[in-house]
Amino acid sequence: MALQLTALTAISPIDGRYGKKTADLRSICSEYGLIRYRLIVEIRWFQALANEPAIPEITPMSQAATDYLESIIEDFDEGEAEAVKTIERTTNHDVKAVEYYLRDKIEHFDEIAHVNQFIHFACTSEDINNLAYAQMLRDARDRCVLPRLDQVIEALATMADIYGDYAMLSRTHGQAASPTTLGKEMAVFVQRLRRQRAALAAMPMLGKMNGAVGNYNAHLAAYPEADWPTITRAFIDGLDLSESPATTQIEPHDYVAEFFHGLMRTNTILIDLARDVWGYISLGYFRQATVEGEVGSSTMPHKVNPIDFENAEGNLGIANALMDHLAAKLPISRWQRDLTDSTVLRNLGVGVAHSTLSYDALLRGLGKLEANAERLNADLENNWIVLAEAIQTVMRVRGIDQAYEQLKTLTRGKQVDADSMNAFIDTLALPEDDKARLKAMHPGDYVGNAPAQAQRAADAVQD
């Protein structure tokens, strides 16, 4: 039995289980989106040729003709996309189907119809496709990826601000280490993510419009005096893209690999975040707000699982695996062209969708967290050994021999409390003010400038 495609029967969870959560990507990264972007390229190229003085056979469009062409774009919906697919069933060529669709749409508009030979003029399919995909990736980034990433950064910055002075036992190699603050640890992720976010936002999306093998062969055969590199560069700029300076038949896709590698780095940082927060929840440093009706386990009623962070980690891993393949495959093409990129490019939005799904999960998870001050303080109270670093450093300043070794003998692999630490300090040949300062220390005070770092990160986002 063949089932109809619905959210329940979709093979990919992106369009099935998670369909509602990735719906904003449908108009961009779907087959519909690809057809629409192709249509935009065809119309914009037609208009660019009409505005080019070096091509006298076609003249600038009237306002009525311009408005009509714009309406074709504005009114393009799923029904119109189905009309293109109907044509494709005859042509067996998806780009040619868009060309024929556009010709059909203008055939009754005399001003445009009589110059319809300039639709798809001097173009290879890749001229249309590469510019369509570049717009797709740009819009997916600007409309879906960056806004969600900004929300994650803002949520972490808020936590850095709120928890900037919540002292926390550090763990290096899983062992007790010099204290930090909960807010400062969130600030580390704020700084890392802001750097990657800036790189993603600044990354140019490249395109080409130089014909069958990248040499303007047909263009120059038709209009040898026209400055085609300048014409096409202006056209590409008008699409809010950047020119790919030298190509074969295809745009080399290096920028796609660069973008995906940048997004993978961002996602890797977020995997690190998800695992760290998962660990802090496990240690009891964070409580999770309960949601009425939710179940944490089918058999253990008490459980409140960190499911949002686990879901995020899993989807970030899938996203990175998919984008890693695209980044490795797309820049490779045999000689001037092969079609191995064609089917791969149709997955351009899948890794992006798994990424945005993860960002939403992280936002949900972060929104449920509340610091558990009692648990944080208890861990610090049970780990006076972390002050060994401070004591041996002051001993070094005062010229006491074997400072590190003395503290190692006192603390390594042992349980040390405030009394035993203070008793040791009393035996040292230190000035009394040094002794008083060290004995007044508590593990919760020994956080260096962590609060200032947390505040700086929070302020940077707020500014």
C-alpha positions as CSV (number, residue, x, y, z in Angstrom):
1,M,0.0,0.0,0.0
2,A,1.4,3.4,-1.0
3,L,0.7,6.0,1.6
4,Q,0.0,9.6,0.8
5,L,2.8,12.0,1.9
6,T,1.9,13.7,5.1
7,A,3.7,14.6,8.3
8,L,3.0,11.1,9.5
9,T,4.2,9.3,6.5
10,A,7.3,11.5,5.6
11,I,10.5,9.6,5.5
12,S,12.6,12.5,6.9
13,P,11.7,13.7,10.4
14,I,12.5,17.2,9.1
15,D,9.3,17.1,7.1
16,G,7.5,14.7,9.5
17,R,7.8,14.7,13.2
18,Y,9.6,18.1,13.2
19,G,7.8,19.6,10.2
20,K,6.1,22.4,12.2
21,K,9.4,23.4,13.7
22,T,11.2,23.8,10.4
23,A,8.3,25.2,8.4
24,D,10.0,28.6,7.9
25,L,12.6,26.9,5.7
26,R,10.0,25.3,3.4
27,S,9.6,28.4,1.1
28,I,13.4,28.7,0.9
29,C,15.0,25.2,0.7
30,S,12.2,23.1,-0.9
31,E,11.7,22.2,-4.5
32,Y,9.1,25.0,-4.6
33,G,11.8,27.4,-3.3
34,L,14.4,26.3,-5.8
35,I,11.9,26.8,-8.7
36,R,11.0,30.2,-7.4
37,Y,14.6,31.3,-7.1
38,R,15.2,30.1,-10.7
39,L,12.3,32.1,-11.8
40,I,13.7,35.2,-10.1
41,V,17.1,34.7,-11.9
42,E,15.4,34.3,-15.3
43,I,13.3,37.4,-14.9
44,R,16.1,39.5,-13.5
45,W,18.5,38.5,-16.3
46,F,15.8,39.3,-18.8
47,Q,15.4,42.8,-17.2
48,A,19.1,43.3,-17.1
49,L,19.4,42.6,-20.8
50,A,16.6,45.0,-21.5
51,N,18.4,47.8,-19.6
52,E,21.7,47.2,-21.4
53,P,22.5,49.7,-24.2
54,A,24.9,47.3,-25.9
55,I,21.9,45.1,-26.8
56,P,19.7,47.3,-29.0
57,E,17.3,44.5,-30.0
58,I,15.7,44.7,-26.5
59,T,14.8,48.0,-24.9
60,P,14.0,49.0,-21.3
61,M,10.6,47.8,-20.1
62,S,7.7,50.1,-19.5
63,Q,6.3,50.4,-16.0
64,A,3.4,48.2,-17.0
65,A,5.7,45.5,-18.3
66,T,8.0,45.8,-15.2
67,D,5.0,45.5,-12.9
68,Y,3.8,42.5,-14.8
69,L,7.1,40.7,-14.5
70,E,7.2,41.5,-10.8
71,S,3.7,40.1,-10.4
72,I,4.9,36.8,-11.8
73,I,7.4,36.6,-8.9
74,E,5.0,37.9,-6.3
75,D,2.1,35.7,-7.3
76,F,4.2,32.5,-7.6
77,D,2.7,29.9,-5.3
78,E,2.4,26.2,-5.0
79,G,-0.1,26.0,-7.8
80,E,2.3,27.8,-10.2
81,A,5.2,25.6,-9.1
82,E,3.0,22.6,-10.0
83,A,2.5,24.1,-13.4
84,V,6.3,24.2,-13.8
85,K,6.5,20.5,-12.7
86,T,3.9,19.7,-15.3
87,I,6.1,21.2,-18.0
88,E,9.1,19.3,-16.6
89,R,7.3,16.0,-17.1
90,T,7.6,16.7,-20.9
91,T,11.0,18.4,-21.0
92,N,12.6,16.1,-18.5
93,H,14.7,19.1,-17.7
94,D,13.9,21.2,-14.6
95,V,15.6,24.5,-15.7
96,K,14.2,24.4,-19.2
97,A,10.8,23.9,-17.6
98,V,11.1,27.2,-15.8
99,E,12.1,28.9,-19.1
100,Y,9.1,27.5,-20.9
101,Y,6.8,28.4,-18.0
102,L,8.0,32.0,-18.2
103,R,7.5,32.1,-21.9
104,D,4.0,30.9,-21.4
105,K,3.3,33.6,-18.8
106,I,4.4,36.4,-21.1
107,E,2.9,35.3,-24.4
108,H,-0.2,37.5,-24.1
109,F,1.8,40.6,-23.1
110,D,3.0,42.0,-26.4
111,E,5.7,44.3,-25.2
112,I,7.5,41.4,-23.5
113,A,6.4,38.6,-25.8
114,H,8.0,40.1,-29.0
115,V,11.5,39.9,-27.3
116,N,11.0,36.5,-25.7
117,Q,14.1,35.2,-27.4
118,F,16.1,37.1,-24.6
119,I,14.6,34.8,-21.9
120,H,17.4,32.5,-20.9
121,F,19.7,34.3,-23.3
122,A,23.2,32.8,-23.6
123,C,22.6,30.8,-20.4
124,T,23.6,27.4,-19.4
125,S,21.4,25.7,-16.8
126,E,24.1,26.2,-14.2
127,D,24.0,30.0,-14.7
128,I,20.4,29.8,-13.4
129,N,21.0,27.1,-10.8
130,N,24.1,28.5,-9.1
131,L,22.4,31.8,-8.6
132,A,19.2,30.2,-7.3
133,Y,21.1,28.1,-4.8
134,A,23.2,31.1,-3.7
135,Q,20.0,33.1,-2.9
136,M,18.6,30.0,-1.2
137,L,21.6,29.7,1.1
138,R,21.7,33.4,1.8
139,D,18.0,33.6,2.7
140,A,18.2,30.4,4.9
141,R,21.1,32.0,6.7
142,D,19.6,35.5,7.1
143,R,16.0,34.5,7.8
144,C,16.4,31.3,9.8
145,V,19.9,30.5,11.0
146,L,21.1,33.9,12.3
147,P,17.9,35.0,14.1
148,R,17.8,31.7,16.0
149,L,21.5,31.8,16.7
150,D,21.1,35.3,18.0
151,Q,18.4,34.1,20.4
152,V,20.7,31.4,21.8
153,I,23.5,34.0,22.3
154,E,21.1,36.4,24.0
155,A,19.8,33.6,26.3
156,L,23.4,32.7,27.3
157,A,24.3,36.4,27.8
158,T,21.3,36.8,30.1
159,M,22.5,33.7,32.1
160,A,26.0,35.2,32.2
161,D,24.5,38.4,33.6
162,I,22.3,36.7,36.2
163,Y,24.8,34.0,37.3
164,G,28.0,36.0,36.9
165,D,28.8,35.8,40.7
166,Y,27.4,32.3,41.3
167,A,30.7,30.6,42.4
168,M,31.0,27.1,41.0
169,L,33.6,24.3,41.4
170,S,35.5,23.8,38.2
171,R,36.3,20.4,36.9
172,T,39.4,19.8,34.8
173,H,39.8,16.2,33.7
174,G,36.6,15.6,35.7
175,Q,38.5,16.5,38.9
176,A,37.9,19.4,41.3
177,A,39.8,22.5,40.1
178,S,40.0,26.2,40.8
179,P,36.5,27.7,41.1
180,T,34.9,29.8,38.5
181,T,31.4,31.2,38.2
182,L,28.4,29.7,36.5
183,G,27.9,33.0,34.6
184,K,31.5,33.1,33.4
185,E,31.2,29.6,31.9
186,M,28.1,30.8,30.0
187,A,30.1,33.9,28.9
188,V,32.7,31.7,27.3
189,F,30.1,30.3,25.0
190,V,28.8,33.8,24.3
191,Q,32.2,34.9,23.1
192,R,32.8,31.8,21.0
193,L,29.4,32.0,19.3
194,R,29.6,35.7,18.6
195,R,32.8,35.2,16.7
196,Q,31.4,32.4,14.6
197,R,28.2,34.3,14.1
198,A,30.0,37.3,12.7
199,A,32.0,35.1,10.3
200,L,28.8,33.5,9.1
201,A,27.0,36.8,8.6
202,A,29.9,38.3,6.6
203,M,30.5,35.3,4.4
204,P,29.8,36.2,0.7
205,M,27.5,34.1,-1.4
206,L,29.0,33.7,-4.9
207,G,27.6,33.4,-8.3
208,K,28.4,33.2,-12.0
209,M,26.7,34.1,-15.2
210,N,29.4,33.4,-17.8
211,G,27.9,30.7,-19.9
212,A,28.6,27.1,-20.9
213,V,32.2,26.8,-19.8
214,G,32.7,30.1,-18.1
215,N,34.2,32.1,-21.0
216,Y,31.2,34.1,-22.3
217,N,31.4,32.1,-25.6
218,A,27.8,32.6,-26.6
219,H,27.6,36.1,-25.3
220,L,30.5,37.3,-27.3
221,A,29.4,35.4,-30.4
222,A,26.1,37.4,-30.3
223,Y,27.5,40.8,-29.1
224,P,31.2,40.9,-29.4
225,E,31.5,44.6,-28.4
226,A,29.5,44.2,-25.2
227,D,31.5,44.3,-21.9
228,W,30.0,41.0,-20.6
229,P,32.1,40.7,-17.5
230,T,30.9,44.1,-16.3
231,I,27.3,43.4,-17.4
232,T,27.2,40.1,-15.5
233,R,29.0,41.5,-12.5
234,A,26.4,44.2,-12.1
235,F,23.6,41.7,-12.6
236,I,25.0,39.4,-9.8
237,D,25.5,42.4,-7.5
238,G,21.9,43.3,-8.1
239,L,20.9,39.9,-6.7
240,D,22.7,40.8,-3.5
241,L,25.4,38.2,-4.3
242,S,29.1,38.4,-5.2
243,E,30.8,37.4,-8.4
244,S,32.7,34.2,-8.5
245,P,35.7,35.4,-10.5
246,A,36.8,32.4,-12.5
247,T,34.7,29.3,-13.2
248,T,34.1,26.3,-15.5
249,Q,30.6,25.5,-16.4
250,I,29.7,25.5,-12.7
251,E,30.4,27.9,-9.9
252,P,33.0,25.9,-8.0
253,H,30.9,25.8,-4.7
254,D,34.0,26.7,-2.6
255,Y,31.9,29.3,-0.8
256,V,29.2,26.7,0.0
257,A,31.9,24.6,1.6
258,E,33.2,27.6,3.5
259,F,29.7,28.4,4.8
260,F,29.0,24.9,5.9
261,H,32.4,24.6,7.6
262,G,31.5,27.9,9.4
263,L,28.1,26.5,10.4
264,M,29.7,23.3,11.5
265,R,32.1,25.2,13.8
266,T,29.2,27.0,15.3
267,N,27.4,23.7,15.8
268,T,30.4,22.1,17.3
269,I,30.5,24.9,19.9
270,L,26.8,24.2,20.6
271,I,27.5,20.5,21.0
272,D,30.1,21.5,23.6
273,L,27.4,23.7,25.3
274,A,24.8,21.0,25.3
275,R,27.1,18.5,26.9
276,D,28.4,20.9,29.5
277,V,24.9,22.0,30.5
278,W,23.8,18.3,30.5
279,G,26.6,17.7,32.9
280,Y,25.8,20.6,35.1
281,I,22.2,19.4,35.3
282,S,23.5,15.9,36.3
283,L,25.6,17.5,39.1
284,G,22.6,19.4,40.3
285,Y,24.0,22.8,39.5
286,F,20.9,23.5,37.5
287,R,17.3,22.6,38.3
288,Q,14.9,22.2,35.3
289,A,11.5,23.6,35.5
290,T,8.8,20.9,35.1
291,V,6.1,21.2,32.5
292,E,2.6,20.1,33.4
293,G,1.8,16.8,31.7
294,E,5.3,16.0,30.6
295,V,6.8,12.5,31.4
296,G,10.5,12.0,31.9
297,S,10.4,8.2,31.9
298,S,7.9,5.5,31.1
299,T,8.7,3.7,34.3
300,M,10.5,6.2,36.7
301,P,8.0,8.9,37.7
302,H,10.6,11.1,39.4
303,K,12.7,11.9,36.3
304,V,13.1,15.2,34.6
305,N,15.4,14.5,31.8
306,P,17.6,17.0,30.0
307,I,15.9,16.0,26.8
308,D,16.2,19.4,25.0
309,F,20.0,19.3,25.3
310,E,20.1,15.7,24.2
311,N,17.8,16.4,21.2
312,A,20.0,19.4,20.3
313,E,23.2,17.4,20.5
314,G,21.8,14.6,18.3
315,N,20.5,17.0,15.6
316,L,23.7,19.0,15.7
317,G,25.6,15.8,15.0
318,I,23.4,14.9,12.0
319,A,23.6,18.5,10.7
320,N,27.4,18.5,10.8
321,A,27.7,15.0,9.2
322,L,25.4,16.1,6.3
323,M,27.2,19.5,5.8
324,D,30.6,17.8,6.0
325,H,29.7,15.6,3.1
326,L,28.4,18.6,1.1
327,A,31.5,20.6,1.9
328,A,33.8,17.7,0.8
329,K,31.9,16.8,-2.3
330,L,30.6,20.0,-3.9
331,P,33.9,21.7,-4.7
332,I,34.9,18.6,-6.8
333,S,33.7,18.3,-10.4
334,R,35.2,16.3,-13.3
335,W,36.8,18.7,-15.9
336,Q,34.4,21.5,-16.8
337,R,31.2,19.8,-15.5
338,D,29.7,16.7,-14.1
339,L,26.3,16.3,-12.5
340,T,27.3,14.7,-9.2
341,D,26.6,18.1,-7.5
342,S,23.0,18.2,-8.8
343,T,21.4,15.7,-6.5
344,V,23.7,16.7,-3.6
345,L,22.7,20.4,-3.9
346,R,19.1,19.4,-3.4
347,N,20.0,18.6,0.2
348,L,21.4,22.1,0.8
349,G,18.7,22.9,3.3
350,V,18.7,19.6,5.3
351,G,21.7,20.3,7.4
352,V,20.5,23.8,7.9
353,A,17.1,22.4,9.1
354,H,18.7,20.1,11.6
355,S,20.8,23.0,12.8
356,T,17.8,25.3,13.4
357,L,15.9,22.5,15.0
358,S,18.8,22.2,17.5
359,Y,18.9,25.9,18.2
360,D,15.2,25.8,19.1
361,A,15.8,22.8,21.4
362,L,18.6,24.6,23.1
363,L,16.4,27.7,23.6
364,R,13.7,25.6,25.2
365,G,16.2,23.9,27.4
366,L,18.0,27.0,28.5
367,G,14.6,28.6,29.3
368,K,13.9,25.8,31.8
369,L,17.1,26.2,33.8
370,E,17.5,27.7,37.3
371,A,20.8,27.7,39.2
372,N,20.8,25.6,42.4
373,A,22.8,27.8,44.7
374,E,22.7,25.2,47.6
375,R,24.2,22.5,45.4
376,L,26.9,24.9,44.0
377,N,27.9,26.0,47.5
378,A,27.9,22.4,48.9
379,D,30.4,21.3,46.3
380,L,32.6,24.2,47.1
381,E,32.4,23.6,50.8
382,N,33.5,20.0,50.3
383,N,36.5,21.0,48.2
384,W,38.8,23.2,50.2
385,I,41.7,21.6,48.4
386,V,41.2,24.0,45.5
387,L,42.7,26.7,47.7
388,A,46.1,24.9,47.5
389,E,46.8,26.8,44.3
390,A,46.4,30.1,46.0
391,I,48.5,29.2,49.0
392,Q,51.4,27.7,47.1
393,T,51.4,30.8,44.8
394,V,51.7,33.2,47.8
395,M,54.4,30.9,49.2
396,R,56.4,31.3,46.0
397,V,56.1,35.0,46.2
398,R,57.5,35.0,49.7
399,G,60.4,32.7,48.7
400,I,59.4,29.6,50.6
401,D,61.1,26.5,49.1
402,Q,59.2,23.5,47.8
403,A,55.9,25.4,47.9
404,Y,54.2,23.3,45.2
405,E,55.5,20.1,46.7
406,Q,54.4,21.0,50.3
407,L,50.8,21.6,49.0
408,K,50.9,18.4,47.0
409,T,51.8,16.4,50.1
410,L,49.0,18.1,52.0
411,T,46.2,17.7,49.5
412,R,46.8,15.2,46.6
413,G,44.2,12.4,46.9
414,K,43.2,13.6,50.3
415,Q,40.1,15.2,51.9
416,V,41.0,18.6,53.3
417,D,38.7,20.9,55.3
418,A,38.9,24.5,56.5
419,D,40.5,23.6,59.8
420,S,43.3,21.5,58.3
421,M,44.0,24.1,55.6
422,N,44.2,26.9,58.2
423,A,46.4,24.7,60.5
424,F,48.8,24.3,57.6
425,I,48.8,28.0,56.9
426,D,49.7,28.7,60.5
427,T,52.9,26.6,60.1
428,L,54.2,28.7,57.2
429,A,56.9,31.4,57.5
430,L,54.6,34.0,56.0
431,P,53.8,37.6,57.1
432,E,50.8,37.7,59.3
433,D,48.7,39.7,56.9
434,D,49.3,37.1,54.2
435,K,48.2,34.4,56.7
436,A,45.1,36.3,57.6
437,R,44.2,36.9,54.0
438,L,44.7,33.2,53.1
439,K,42.8,32.0,56.1
440,A,39.9,34.3,55.3
441,M,39.6,32.7,51.9
442,H,36.7,30.4,51.1
443,P,36.5,28.3,47.9
444,G,33.5,30.4,46.9
445,D,35.6,33.6,47.0
446,Y,38.4,32.1,44.9
447,V,37.0,32.9,41.4
448,G,39.5,35.5,40.1
449,N,37.9,37.9,37.7
450,A,35.2,35.5,36.6
451,P,32.3,37.9,37.5
452,A,33.9,40.7,35.4
453,Q,34.3,38.4,32.5
454,A,30.7,37.3,32.7
455,Q,29.5,40.9,32.9
456,R,31.7,41.9,29.9
457,A,30.2,39.2,27.7
458,A,26.7,40.2,28.8
459,D,27.3,43.9,28.1
460,A,28.7,43.1,24.7
461,V,25.5,41.4,23.6
462,Q,23.3,44.1,25.1
463,D,25.2,46.8,23.4
